[in-house]
């Protein structure tokens, strides 16, 4: 790309981010609107320079999910959206109020102690990585020998830290499992953001929220928090951590509703890039789809269209990788069950290393030698 365009993108992301922060504080989309319009124009230029097959969106999607085409994933996402919207409505109508197991303070020191216990059971090598605290959980590093994870703690939000640790450890296991013989060559990198997300989602949701997992770990959790969990049985705890409830904020969404938040953003950014939706129309379109998909309507822009930083930073094409990761995770786990017939029993005994070894062999050690679709 021309140097001038690279500089302009960087400046727009920096200044646009500041405008987004101010707009969010004021719940005033109009304050941020000119910067989003400018960023969209620049990303269209990038797409044309990079080149693309089919939709202009493909040029930007390829940066995060190489070789994926919107013409292939859009019909799949549409089918998923229709199914999930119907499922959420049925759950909302039928769901009993889950027990208030988690609505109490859990001391942070014990939260960290238990989280590190789960990390060790999952097989994360703390001699080649570490866990620290940050405002937003993340995984980063410079190779399999140095992988950094962070989480955040809240006395009144125990599961936020626990599932954050499990999620980031899933990412970390992928990084530690990449082929060391490839070094820093492209073959030694992760396939895509979608596959990376599949590893965190598989551990967080498929394993970490399952009955077999907690049939083993709930007694240990009771020992860690006797005052909070004394007398709480497996079914009550399982229901509490798997509550489904439509909410306004993506990062706080449950496993069932989360993809609807992503699909809404995917549809809107496609339409914006294609010129089918004007930036001025974005807040209304956002609110209408939230109501259609989740049955709730944001009271203001801060809880609606201004809640994510991605577009301010120019990260168009990033959102679909979250849903692709969930779909990949389901498919990988289905195959793991076929090839590891004792897997469910192993998880119920707290034996998580057989699954890690399978993921190392089948996914991590292949690096980026296969496309995500072939993997």
C-alpha positions as CSV (number, residue, x, y, z in Angstrom):
1,X,0.0,0.0,0.0
2,X,1.2,3.6,-0.6
3,X,3.0,5.1,2.3
4,X,0.5,8.0,2.4
5,X,-2.5,5.6,2.8
6,X,-0.7,3.7,5.6
7,X,-0.1,7.0,7.5
8,X,-3.6,8.2,7.0
9,X,-5.0,4.9,8.3
10,X,-2.9,5.1,11.4
11,X,-3.8,8.7,12.1
12,X,-7.5,8.0,11.5
13,X,-7.5,5.0,13.8
14,X,-5.8,7.1,16.6
15,X,-7.9,10.2,16.3
16,X,-11.1,8.2,15.6
17,X,-10.5,6.1,18.7
18,X,-10.4,9.2,20.8
19,X,-13.6,10.5,19.2
20,X,-15.2,7.1,19.8
21,X,-14.3,7.2,23.5
22,X,-15.8,10.7,23.8
23,X,-18.9,9.7,21.9
24,X,-19.4,6.6,24.0
25,X,-19.1,8.6,27.2
26,X,-21.8,11.0,25.9
27,X,-23.9,8.3,24.2
28,X,-23.7,10.5,21.1
29,X,-23.1,8.7,17.8
30,X,-23.1,11.9,15.8
31,X,-19.8,13.0,17.5
32,X,-18.1,9.9,16.1
33,X,-19.9,9.6,12.8
34,X,-17.4,11.6,10.6
35,X,-14.5,9.4,11.8
36,X,-16.3,6.2,10.9
37,X,-17.2,7.6,7.5
38,X,-13.5,8.5,6.9
39,X,-12.3,5.0,8.1
40,X,-14.8,3.3,5.8
41,X,-13.5,5.3,2.8
42,X,-9.9,4.3,3.7
43,X,-10.8,0.6,4.1
44,X,-12.5,0.6,0.7
45,X,-9.2,2.0,-0.8
46,X,-7.3,-0.8,1.0
47,X,-9.6,-3.4,-0.4
48,X,-9.2,-2.2,-4.0
49,X,-5.4,-2.1,-3.7
50,X,-5.3,-5.6,-2.1
51,X,-7.7,-6.9,-4.7
52,X,-10.6,-9.3,-4.1
53,X,-12.8,-12.0,-5.6
54,X,-16.5,-11.3,-5.4
55,X,-17.5,-8.9,-2.6
56,X,-15.3,-6.1,-1.5
57,X,-15.7,-7.5,2.0
58,X,-13.5,-10.5,1.1
59,X,-10.4,-8.4,0.9
60,X,-10.8,-7.4,4.5
61,X,-12.1,-10.8,5.8
62,X,-9.0,-12.4,4.3
63,X,-6.7,-10.6,6.7
64,X,-8.2,-12.5,9.7
65,X,-9.7,-15.6,8.1
66,X,-7.5,-16.4,5.0
67,X,-9.3,-17.9,2.0
68,X,-12.8,-17.5,3.5
69,X,-15.3,-15.9,1.2
70,X,-18.4,-14.0,2.3
71,X,-20.4,-15.7,-0.4
72,X,-19.8,-19.0,1.4
73,X,-20.2,-17.9,5.0
74,X,-23.1,-15.5,4.7
75,X,-25.7,-18.2,3.8
76,X,-24.5,-20.3,6.7
77,X,-24.6,-17.3,9.1
78,X,-28.2,-16.5,7.9
79,X,-29.3,-20.0,8.6
80,X,-27.7,-19.9,12.0
81,X,-29.3,-16.5,12.9
82,X,-32.8,-17.8,12.1
83,X,-32.2,-20.9,14.2
84,X,-30.7,-19.0,17.1
85,X,-33.4,-16.2,17.2
86,X,-36.1,-18.9,17.4
87,X,-34.2,-20.8,20.1
88,X,-33.6,-17.7,22.2
89,X,-37.3,-16.9,22.1
90,X,-38.2,-20.4,23.2
91,X,-35.7,-20.4,26.0
92,X,-36.9,-17.0,27.2
93,X,-40.5,-18.2,27.3
94,X,-39.7,-21.5,29.1
95,X,-36.7,-20.8,31.3
96,X,-37.0,-21.0,35.1
97,X,-35.1,-18.5,37.1
98,X,-31.7,-20.1,37.9
99,X,-30.6,-20.2,41.5
100,X,-28.7,-17.1,42.7
101,X,-25.5,-19.2,43.3
102,X,-23.2,-16.6,41.8
103,X,-24.8,-13.4,43.2
104,X,-22.4,-13.0,46.1
105,X,-18.7,-12.0,46.6
106,X,-15.9,-14.5,45.9
107,X,-12.5,-13.4,47.3
108,X,-10.1,-12.6,44.6
109,X,-7.1,-14.5,46.0
110,X,-9.1,-17.8,46.0
111,X,-10.4,-17.0,42.4
112,X,-6.8,-16.8,41.2
113,X,-5.8,-19.9,43.1
114,X,-8.6,-22.0,41.5
115,X,-8.0,-20.5,38.1
116,X,-4.4,-21.5,38.2
117,X,-5.4,-25.0,39.2
118,X,-7.6,-25.3,36.1
119,X,-4.8,-23.9,33.9
120,X,-2.4,-26.6,35.2
121,X,-5.0,-29.4,34.6
122,X,-5.4,-28.2,31.0
123,X,-1.7,-28.5,30.5
124,X,-0.6,-24.9,30.1
125,X,3.2,-24.8,30.7
126,X,3.9,-22.0,33.2
127,X,7.6,-22.4,32.6
128,X,6.9,-21.2,29.1
129,X,4.2,-18.6,29.9
130,X,2.6,-16.6,32.6
131,X,-0.8,-15.3,33.9
132,X,-1.2,-11.6,34.8
133,X,-4.0,-9.1,35.3
134,X,-5.3,-6.5,32.7
135,X,-8.4,-4.5,32.0
136,X,-9.4,-6.9,29.2
137,X,-8.2,-10.6,29.1
138,X,-5.9,-11.5,26.2
139,X,-3.3,-13.9,25.0
140,X,0.0,-12.8,23.3
141,X,3.6,-14.0,23.0
142,X,6.6,-14.4,20.7
143,X,6.5,-18.1,20.2
144,X,5.8,-21.4,22.0
145,X,8.4,-20.7,24.6
146,X,6.9,-17.4,25.7
147,X,3.1,-17.1,25.9
148,X,1.5,-14.4,28.0
149,X,-2.1,-14.6,29.3
150,X,-4.1,-12.1,31.3
151,X,-7.4,-12.1,33.0
152,X,-9.4,-9.7,35.2
153,X,-10.9,-10.3,38.6
154,X,-14.1,-9.0,40.2
155,X,-15.2,-10.1,43.7
156,X,-18.8,-10.0,42.4
157,X,-18.1,-11.6,39.1
158,X,-16.4,-14.9,39.8
159,X,-17.3,-16.7,36.6
160,X,-15.9,-13.7,34.6
161,X,-12.4,-14.4,35.7
162,X,-12.7,-18.2,35.7
163,X,-14.1,-18.6,32.2
164,X,-11.7,-15.8,31.1
165,X,-8.8,-17.8,32.3
166,X,-10.1,-21.0,30.7
167,X,-10.7,-19.1,27.4
168,X,-7.3,-17.5,27.3
169,X,-5.6,-20.8,28.3
170,X,-7.3,-22.3,25.2
171,X,-5.5,-19.7,23.1
172,X,-2.3,-20.2,25.0
173,X,-2.3,-24.0,24.5
174,X,-2.6,-23.4,20.8
175,X,0.4,-21.0,20.9
176,X,2.5,-23.4,23.0
177,X,1.5,-26.3,20.7
178,X,2.6,-24.7,17.4
179,X,5.3,-26.6,15.5
180,X,8.6,-25.5,17.1
181,X,10.6,-26.9,14.1
182,X,9.0,-24.2,11.9
183,X,10.4,-21.4,14.1
184,X,9.2,-18.0,13.0
185,X,8.4,-19.2,9.4
186,X,4.8,-18.8,8.2
187,X,4.2,-22.6,8.7
188,X,4.7,-22.1,12.4
189,X,1.8,-19.7,12.8
190,X,-1.9,-20.3,13.6
191,X,-4.2,-21.0,10.7
192,X,-6.6,-18.1,11.3
193,X,-8.3,-16.1,14.0
194,X,-11.4,-18.4,13.6
195,X,-9.4,-21.5,14.4
196,X,-7.6,-19.7,17.2
197,X,-11.0,-18.7,18.6
198,X,-12.2,-22.3,18.3
199,X,-9.5,-23.5,20.8
200,X,-10.6,-20.9,23.4
201,X,-14.3,-21.5,22.9
202,X,-13.9,-25.3,23.0
203,X,-12.3,-25.2,26.4
204,X,-14.4,-22.4,27.7
205,X,-17.9,-23.5,26.6
206,X,-17.8,-27.1,25.4
207,X,-15.6,-28.4,28.3
208,X,-15.7,-25.6,30.9
209,X,-19.5,-25.3,31.1
210,X,-20.3,-29.0,30.9
211,X,-21.7,-31.4,33.5
212,X,-18.8,-33.8,33.3
213,X,-16.3,-31.1,34.0
214,X,-18.1,-29.8,37.0
215,X,-19.0,-33.3,38.3
216,X,-15.2,-33.4,39.1
217,X,-14.3,-29.8,39.8
218,X,-17.4,-28.6,41.8
219,X,-16.2,-30.4,45.0
220,X,-12.8,-28.7,44.7
221,X,-14.6,-25.3,44.1
222,X,-16.7,-25.9,47.2
223,X,-13.5,-26.4,49.2
224,X,-12.1,-23.2,47.8
225,X,-15.3,-21.2,48.6
226,X,-17.0,-23.1,51.4
227,X,-19.0,-20.1,52.6
228,X,-20.4,-19.4,49.2
229,X,-21.1,-22.9,47.8
230,X,-21.8,-25.1,50.8
231,X,-24.9,-27.2,49.9
232,X,-24.9,-26.2,46.2
233,X,-25.4,-29.3,44.1
234,X,-24.2,-30.0,40.6
235,X,-27.5,-29.2,38.9
236,X,-28.0,-25.9,40.6
237,X,-24.4,-24.8,39.7
238,X,-24.7,-26.1,36.2
239,X,-27.9,-24.1,35.6
240,X,-26.3,-21.0,37.1
241,X,-23.3,-21.0,34.8
242,X,-25.4,-21.8,31.7
243,X,-28.1,-19.1,32.1
244,X,-29.5,-17.8,28.8
245,X,-30.8,-14.3,28.8
246,X,-30.8,-11.7,26.0
247,X,-28.6,-8.7,26.9
248,X,-27.3,-5.5,25.3
249,X,-23.6,-6.0,25.6
250,X,-21.7,-8.5,23.4
251,X,-18.8,-9.3,25.8
252,X,-21.3,-10.2,28.6
253,X,-23.5,-12.4,26.4
254,X,-24.1,-16.0,27.2
255,X,-23.2,-18.9,24.9
256,X,-26.5,-19.0,23.1
257,X,-27.1,-15.3,22.4
258,X,-23.4,-14.4,21.7
259,X,-23.5,-15.4,18.0
260,X,-26.5,-13.2,17.4
261,X,-24.5,-10.2,18.6
262,X,-21.8,-11.2,16.1
263,X,-24.1,-11.8,13.2
264,X,-25.7,-8.4,13.6
265,X,-22.3,-6.7,13.4
266,X,-21.3,-8.9,10.4
267,X,-24.4,-7.9,8.5
268,X,-24.0,-4.2,9.2
269,X,-20.4,-3.9,8.3
270,X,-20.9,-5.8,5.1
271,X,-23.7,-3.3,4.1
272,X,-21.6,-0.3,5.2
273,X,-18.6,-1.4,3.0
274,X,-20.9,-2.2,0.1
275,X,-22.5,1.3,0.3
276,X,-25.9,-0.3,1.0
277,X,-26.2,1.3,4.4
278,X,-25.2,4.9,5.1
279,X,-23.3,5.6,8.3
280,X,-26.0,8.0,9.4
281,X,-28.5,5.1,9.3
282,X,-26.3,2.8,11.4
283,X,-27.8,3.5,14.9
284,X,-31.4,2.9,13.8
285,X,-30.5,-0.2,11.9
286,X,-28.5,-1.6,14.8
287,X,-31.4,-1.0,17.2
288,X,-34.0,-2.6,14.8
289,X,-31.9,-5.7,14.4
290,X,-31.3,-6.0,18.2
291,X,-35.0,-6.0,18.7
292,X,-35.6,-8.5,15.9
293,X,-32.9,-10.9,16.9
294,X,-32.8,-10.6,20.7
295,X,-36.1,-9.0,21.6
296,X,-34.4,-6.0,23.3
297,X,-33.7,-2.4,22.2
298,X,-30.8,-0.3,23.4
299,X,-31.9,2.8,25.3
300,X,-29.0,4.8,23.9
301,X,-26.0,4.7,21.6
302,X,-23.5,3.8,24.3
303,X,-25.3,0.5,25.0
304,X,-25.9,0.0,21.2
305,X,-23.8,1.0,18.2
306,X,-20.9,2.5,20.2
307,X,-20.1,-0.4,22.5
308,X,-17.3,-2.0,20.4
309,X,-13.9,-0.4,19.5
310,X,-13.3,-2.6,16.4
311,X,-14.7,-0.2,13.7
312,X,-12.9,2.8,15.2
313,X,-9.6,0.9,14.8
314,X,-10.5,-0.2,11.2
315,X,-11.0,-3.9,12.1
316,X,-13.6,-4.6,9.4
317,X,-13.8,-8.3,8.7
318,X,-12.8,-9.3,12.3
319,X,-16.2,-10.0,13.8
320,X,-17.1,-13.2,11.7
321,X,-14.1,-15.0,13.2
322,X,-15.9,-15.2,16.6
323,X,-18.8,-17.1,15.2
324,X,-16.6,-19.2,12.9
325,X,-14.6,-20.1,16.0
326,X,-17.7,-21.4,17.7
327,X,-18.7,-23.5,14.7
328,X,-15.2,-24.9,14.3
329,X,-15.1,-25.8,18.0
330,X,-18.3,-27.8,17.7
331,X,-16.9,-29.7,14.7
332,X,-13.5,-30.4,16.3
333,X,-15.1,-31.6,19.5
334,X,-17.4,-33.9,17.6
335,X,-14.4,-35.5,15.9
336,X,-12.6,-35.7,19.2
337,X,-15.5,-37.7,20.7
338,X,-15.3,-40.1,17.7
339,X,-11.6,-40.7,18.1
340,X,-11.4,-40.6,21.9
341,X,-14.3,-42.8,23.1
342,X,-13.3,-42.3,26.8
343,X,-13.2,-38.5,26.5
344,X,-16.4,-37.7,28.4
345,X,-15.4,-40.1,31.2
346,X,-11.9,-38.6,31.3
347,X,-13.3,-35.1,31.7
348,X,-15.6,-36.3,34.5
349,X,-12.5,-37.5,36.3
350,X,-10.7,-34.2,35.7
351,X,-8.3,-35.8,33.1
352,X,-8.0,-33.0,30.6
353,X,-4.6,-33.9,29.1
354,X,-5.9,-36.5,26.6
355,X,-8.0,-33.8,24.9
356,X,-5.0,-31.4,24.9
357,X,-2.8,-34.1,23.3
358,X,-5.4,-34.7,20.6
359,X,-5.7,-31.0,19.9
360,X,-1.9,-30.7,19.8
361,X,-1.7,-33.5,17.3
362,X,-4.7,-32.7,15.1
363,X,-4.6,-28.9,15.1
364,X,-1.8,-27.1,16.9
365,X,1.2,-29.0,15.4
366,X,0.0,-28.5,11.9
367,X,0.6,-24.8,12.1
368,X,-0.7,-23.1,9.0
369,X,0.1,-25.9,6.6
370,X,-3.6,-26.3,5.9
371,X,-6.4,-23.8,5.1
372,X,-8.9,-23.5,7.9
373,X,-11.6,-25.1,5.7
374,X,-9.3,-28.1,5.0
375,X,-8.3,-28.4,8.6
